[in-house]
Amino acid sequence: MNKKELKSALAAILREPVQTDVPMLKHTTWQIGGRADNMAYPADEEELSALLKFLTAENMPWMVIGNGSNILVGDKGIRGVVIRLGENFSFTEWREQSVTAGAGKMLPALALEAAERGLVGLEFAAGIPGSLGGAVRMNAGAYGSAIGEFVTKIEVMEYSGQKCVLEASDMTFSYRVSSLFDMDVVVCRVSLALDTGSREYSMGEMQRLLHLRGLNQPLEFPSCGSVFRNPPNDHAGRLIELANLRGLQIGGAAVSKKHGNFIINLGGARAKDVKDLIEEVQQRVYDYSGIRLEPEVRMVGEFA
């Protein structure tokens, strides 16, 4: 199927026109990456279902992204179709101490809504620049808390286009991973249970944690957040700093001088720069400590 035929076929499924040759650097927090062949924006779960059925039938490669906060896109871009779950999947439905939110809902916005209602638990998420679907998939967390602690139910779409519901008892969450990684599903909406507290406490706690982030993280540069998982009973940033790697630079990518577990885009960094730097950090930390750091960032697309 050529580009013209694909665009016509997708126009029959989706209300919003498919974009072609999309620069992925505009859709990732690292601001790095080649072009995606196509980017589709399903308006609702029905369109998402129809799209998945079509792509599966055509045996066409595809992937789903939210805010692009935990991916490194190769310099040669992404073949097939990138499905962007954005504003159309950003709803929230509040009911007493629980909320059901779309997979595209940004975590800081969700944390703020909870705080405004006097509900506590999500303060840690105020500074995480990711969407709820991706956050649940990788059990994103900070400051001793993680999103999986609050999940009661997840509504997902199987790759076949069939919708199903996963109860909390159907899933497992651990450090930076969930059982969703082993399932061929797309997260559509997530239900969370929170605790009653006070607006003043939650707002104050979010401000405190945001202040800490500003002090300890290089927020002035594009990044993906933490690059490596913390090894058992240790911290990746500590090991990187002990190996004297702060400031290590390849091309336009550098290990932050402020926080060892951040690789920042100094301007014009390529995916190859970041990938090479990740591998160099892994090797030097291993040579120093005997510990091999594992990336938590996903590398997608084609690399040079």
N, C-alpha and C positions, 0 to 999 in steps of 0.2 A: 504494500500500500504506500503510494507516494504522499508527499506532504499535502498536496491539494485534496486528494481523496480522504486523507485522515482528517483534515480540517473540516471537510464537508460532513463526514460521518459524525464527528464530535459536535458539530453545530446542531445536529438533529437530537442530541442528548442533552446539551447544556445551554442554558439561557445566556450565560456570559461567554463572549467569544474567546476561543483559545488563543493564547499568545504564542508566537514562534520566535526561536532564536533569542531566548530570554537570558540576559546576563545574570548569572546566579550571585555575583558579588552584591547585587541589590537585594538579595533575599537571604543573606546570611549575616550574622553578627560579626563575623571575621572580615566581611566585605572582600571576600576572595572567591574565585571560582570562574570557570568557563561558562559557556552558554548551554542552556537546556534547549533541546529540540522543540519541546512544546510545554506549555504550562496551562493547566486546567483549573478552573475555580468552580467546583460544584456548589450550587446554591443551597442544597439541602441534602438530607440523607437519601432521598429518592434518586436524585441525580447522581450522587456518589455510587449508589447501588448499580444504576444503569451503566455508569462509566466503568466500574470494575468488571461487570459482566462482559462489556464490549472488549476491554483490554485483554481479559483472560481468553476470550474466544479468538482474538486476533494474535494471541501469543506475543503481545507487545510489552517490552520492559516499561516499568513504571515505579514510582516511589512517592511517598507522601511526606510533605514537610509542614511544619508549623511556622515558627519564627526563625528557623534556621540557626538556632543558638548552639547546637551541639554537633554540627557537621562541618567537615572540610570537603569542599567540592573540587574535584580535579580540574586542572587547567584546560583540559580538552572538553570539559562539560559533561552533560548527562544526556544519554540517548533515550528515546522514547518519550514518555510523558511524566512530568512532575505535577502531582496533585497538591494544590495549596489549600489547606483548610484555614481560612482566615476569618474575616468579619462574619461570614454567613454561619460560622460554627462558633460564634463568640457569645452566645446567649447565657443567661443565668436564670434559674428558677429557684427562688428561696421559699423555704417552708420551715418556720420555727428555727431549729438548730441545724437544719440540713440544707444542702444546696445541690442542684443538678446543673452542671455547666457543660457547654460545648467544648469539644477538643481544641478548638481554636482560641479559647479564652486565655488571655495573657495572665500569668500568675500574679504579677503585681496588682493588676486591676481586680482580680478575684480576692486577693488579700485585703485590698482597700475596702471592697464592698462588705466583706465579712466584718472588718473593724468598725465600719459605719453602723453595723447592726449589733454591735456589742458582742460579737462572737470571736472566740480566741482559738489559736492553733496555727493559723497560716502566716503569722508575722514573719517567719523565716523566709517566706517566698517573696517578700516585698522587693528584693533586689535581684531576683532570678529572671533574666530576660527571655524566658521560654514560654511556650504554650502548654496548656493543661494536658493535652493528649501525649505529647512527647515526654512531659514531666512524669506522668504516671508510668509510661512505658519503661523509663529508666530509673524510676523511683528517685527523682531529683530531691535534693535536700540541702540544708545548710544549718550551721549552728546547732547541731544535735537533733534536728527534726527532719522528717522526710514525708513526702506527700502520701506515700502508701499507708501511713498510720491512720489516715482519715477516710480512706476509701471504703465505701459500703457496697458499691455496685458500679459496674462499667458496662455500657452498651457499645457493642462492637459490630463491625461489618466484616463478615468473612470475605476472603478474596473472590468467592463465588458470587458475591452480592447479597448473600443472605444475612439478615440481622439477627443477633442473638445477645443474650444478657449473661454476664458473668457476675456472680455474687462474690463477696469478699472471701468466702470459704473456698471458692474455685481458684483462687490466686495465691501466689506467694510473693512477698516483697523482701528484698535484702539490700545490702549496700550497693547502690547505683545499678540495680537490676531488678527485673520482675519476671514472672512467668509469662508475661505477654511476649517476651522475646522469642519464645518457643511456639507461638501461635501465629497462624496465617490470618491475622485480623488487622483491621484499621479501627482505632479508637474513635468513637463518635461523640459520646457524652459520658460524663463521670459524675457519680453521686458521692458526696462527702458528708460526714457527720462531724460537727464542731461542738465546742463547749461554750456555755454561757459565761460571759465575762463583762468587761466594760469597754466602751469606746475609748475612754481616756487611756486605759492600760494598753490596748492594742496599738493605738496611734503612737503612744510614747515608745513602745517596744520596737515598732517598725522604724521610727526615727533613729533610735539607738543603733539598731542593726545596720541601717543604711549609712550612718555615720562611721561605723566600724569598717564597712566595705570601702568607703571613700578613703579611709586612712590606710587600709591594708591591700587594696586591689587597684590595678592600673586602669581605672574606669575612663581615663582620658584617651585611651587607645582602643581600636576595635580588637575584640578577642572572642573566644568561645567560652570564656569562664575557665574553670579548672580543666586542664588537658589530661592529667593522669589520675587514675584511681589511687586512693591512699592504700598502701600495702598494710597488712595486718599489724596493728599496734604501732603504726608510724604514720608520718605524713609525707606525701610526695614532695611538697614544697620544701620541707626541711632537708630531705635528702639531696634535692637539686641544689639548694643553697650551700650545704656542706661540701658538695662536689665543686663549689666555686663556679657555678654556671650562670649566675645572674648576669644579664647583659650579653650573653653569648648570642651571636647574630649570624644568620645566613640570609643573604639577600635582604629583602625588606621585612623579614621576620626576626624577632628577638625574644629571648627569655626576659621577662620583665625584671627590672632591678628592684621593683617594689614587692613582688610575690613570685617565688620560683616556679609555682605551678601554673603560671599564665604565660602563654606565648602570644605576643602582641603583633599587630600589623602596623609597622612604623610608617607605612605609606607605599602602596604599589607592590606589596608582598604577593608572591605567587604561591599556589598550593604546593608546588615542589619545594619552595623555600621552607614552608612549615613542615612538610612531611620529612624532609632531610633533617630539619632541626629536631623534630620529635625523635628520630632514630639516633641522632647524635647524643641527645640528652639520655636516652635509654642506655646507650653503650657506656657513656662516661659515668653515669650513676651506678651501673653494674660493675664497672671496673673499680669504682671507689668503695662500694658497699656490698657487692654480691647480690644486690636486689634488682630484679628487672621490673621496671615500672610498666604498667599496662595502661594504654590510653583509654579514656572514657569517651573521647570524641570519635564519631563515626566518619570514616573516609568513604566518600561516595563519588560516583562518576568515573571518568577516565583521566588518568594522570599522565603527564609527559614522560 
